[in-house]
Amino acid sequence: MSLRRTPRRLPNRRATMYAAVAVSGVVLLSGCGAEDKPSSDGEDSQYLAGTGRVTTVPKEERQSAPDLSGETVDGEQLKLSDHEGKVIVLNVWGSWCPPCRSEAPGFAKVSKEMEKENVQFIGINTKDLDVANAKAFDRTYGITYPSFFDPSGKQVLRFPKGSLNPQTIPSTLVLDTDGKIAVRALKDLSEEELREILKPVVAEAGGAEPPPADAK
């Protein structure tokens, strides 16, 4: 008795293509960290929305921030180390980002109040391809402190992997007087929240605490 061999069927090309797409989708999803969730705000979904998490680090466990350097929105040269010995508030923002617009008035107000307390605010303007948009943002909200102009996002990438890098927009770091990351906020901050995260780091440095939000 002869045995009939069933011909082996080649995989359907379309099914193979669908499988490849499914696999790539899994890879993309797995690349989005637990702390970073894409925003679903329609046309403004090009930014990563924060989780609302604020991380405070004990002094003995803090990591040094990289010494960022580069051109500002106003065309000047800036280095973080130019402000060595100060408490630094480092804010990542974009003119196209709604939460950035929401928090900007509070940052403008608190930054001016804290100028005499050895506190320096510095921005990282990211994903704004036209510097004119960043300049218009500063004028609109009365931002007087400098911001790195970082359309490609390379400044944020300088933070070491595994550090408290500011990977959402907006996000804010407070650096102590040794240039180490004391606080990270992965969210837009109200004026009161900004004062609260600044308070312990400024007090630690021997400066005056930020006045309450309703202080005149």
C-alpha positions in Angstrom: 0.0 0.0 0.0 1.4 3.3 -1.0 1.2 6.3 1.3 0.1 9.6 -0.1 2.1 12.6 1.2 0.1 15.7 1.8 1.8 18.7 0.2 3.1 21.2 2.8 1.2 24.4 2.6 3.3 27.6 2.5 2.2 30.3 4.9 -0.2 32.8 3.5 1.7 35.9 2.7 -1.0 38.2 4.1 -1.2 36.2 7.4 2.5 36.5 7.7 2.3 40.3 7.2 -0.4 40.6 9.9 1.6 38.6 12.3 4.7 40.8 11.8 2.6 43.9 12.4 1.2 42.4 15.6 4.6 41.6 16.9 5.9 45.1 16.1 2.9 46.6 18.0 3.8 44.6 21.0 7.4 45.9 20.8 6.2 49.5 20.6 3.8 49.0 23.5 6.5 47.4 25.7 8.8 50.3 24.9 6.4 52.7 26.7 7.5 52.7 30.4 5.2 52.2 33.3 5.5 55.8 34.3 4.9 57.2 30.7 1.5 56.9 29.1 0.8 58.6 25.8 -1.6 61.5 26.1 -5.0 61.1 24.4 -5.7 64.8 23.9 -6.4 64.6 20.2 -4.1 66.9 18.1 -1.9 67.5 21.2 -1.2 63.8 21.6 2.5 64.3 20.6 3.6 64.7 24.2 3.8 62.1 27.0 1.5 62.9 29.9 2.9 62.6 33.4 1.6 60.2 35.9 1.2 62.8 38.6 4.1 61.3 40.5 6.4 63.4 42.6 9.6 61.7 43.8 11.6 63.2 46.7 15.1 61.8 47.2 17.0 61.7 50.6 20.2 63.7 50.5 22.5 60.6 50.8 20.8 58.9 47.8 20.8 61.7 45.2 22.3 61.5 41.8 24.1 64.3 40.0 22.4 65.9 37.1 24.4 66.2 33.9 26.0 69.6 33.3 23.7 70.6 30.4 25.1 73.3 28.1 23.9 74.8 24.8 22.0 77.7 23.2 19.0 79.3 24.8 15.8 80.4 23.3 17.3 83.9 23.2 20.4 82.8 21.4 22.7 83.0 24.4 25.1 80.2 25.6 24.1 78.6 28.9 25.6 75.9 31.2 24.0 74.5 34.4 27.3 74.8 36.1 27.2 78.6 35.5 24.8 78.5 38.5 26.8 76.2 40.7 25.9 76.5 44.4 22.3 77.5 43.8 19.1 75.5 44.0 18.0 75.0 40.4 14.5 74.4 39.2 14.8 72.7 35.8 11.5 72.6 33.9 10.9 70.7 30.6 8.3 72.4 28.5 7.0 73.1 25.0 4.8 75.9 23.7 2.5 73.4 22.0 1.8 71.5 25.3 -1.4 72.5 27.1 -0.3 71.5 30.6 2.9 73.6 30.1 0.7 76.6 29.4 -1.4 75.8 32.5 1.6 75.8 34.8 3.6 78.7 33.2 2.0 81.6 35.2 2.9 80.0 38.5 6.5 79.3 37.4 6.8 82.9 36.3 5.6 84.2 39.6 7.6 81.9 41.9 10.8 82.3 39.9 10.7 86.1 40.4 10.0 85.7 44.1 12.9 83.4 44.7 15.6 85.3 42.8 17.0 86.7 46.0 17.0 83.2 47.7 19.8 81.6 45.7 17.2 79.8 43.5 17.7 79.7 39.7 14.9 78.6 37.3 16.0 77.2 34.0 13.8 75.7 31.3 14.4 73.1 28.6 12.2 74.0 25.6 11.7 70.9 23.6 10.0 69.8 20.4 9.5 73.4 19.3 10.9 73.4 15.8 10.5 77.2 15.4 12.2 79.2 18.2 9.7 82.0 17.5 7.0 79.9 19.2 9.1 79.5 22.3 9.8 83.2 22.4 6.1 84.0 22.1 5.4 81.6 25.0 7.9 83.4 27.2 6.4 86.8 26.4 2.8 85.6 26.9 3.4 84.2 30.3 6.1 86.6 31.6 8.9 84.0 31.8 12.1 85.9 32.4 14.5 83.0 33.2 16.5 81.3 30.4 15.6 78.1 28.6 17.7 75.8 26.6 16.4 75.6 23.0 16.2 71.8 22.5 14.0 71.1 19.4 15.4 67.5 19.1 15.2 66.6 22.8 18.9 65.8 23.0 19.3 67.7 26.4 16.8 65.4 28.1 18.6 62.4 26.6 21.8 63.5 28.5 20.4 62.2 31.7 21.8 58.8 32.5 19.6 55.7 32.0 18.1 54.8 35.4 18.4 58.3 36.8 15.5 60.5 37.6 15.4 61.8 34.1 12.5 64.2 33.2 11.0 62.0 30.5 7.5 63.6 30.3 6.4 67.0 29.1 6.0 69.0 31.3 8.2 67.7 34.1 10.3 69.4 36.7 13.5 68.7 38.6 14.8 70.5 41.7 18.5 70.3 42.0 20.2 70.9 45.4 23.2 73.2 45.8 25.5 70.3 44.9 23.8 69.9 41.5 22.1 66.7 42.6 18.5 65.7 41.9 16.4 66.2 45.0 12.9 66.2 43.6 11.3 65.1 40.3 7.7 65.9 39.3 6.2 64.1 36.3 3.3 66.4 36.0 2.3 70.0 35.5 2.6 71.8 38.8 0.2 74.3 40.3 1.8 77.3 42.0 1.2 75.8 45.4 2.7 72.5 44.4 5.8 74.2 43.0 6.2 76.0 46.3 5.8 72.8 48.3 8.5 70.8 46.3 10.9 73.8 46.6 10.4 74.4 50.3 12.5 71.5 51.8 15.4 71.9 49.3 15.6 75.7 49.8 15.4 75.2 53.6 18.2 72.6 53.4 20.4 75.2 51.7 19.7 77.7 54.4 17.5 80.0 52.3 14.0 81.4 53.1 11.0 79.2 52.3 8.8 80.3 49.4 5.9 82.4 50.6 2.4 80.9 50.4 0.6 81.1 47.1 -1.9 83.7 48.5 0.9 86.0 49.8 1.0 89.5 48.4 
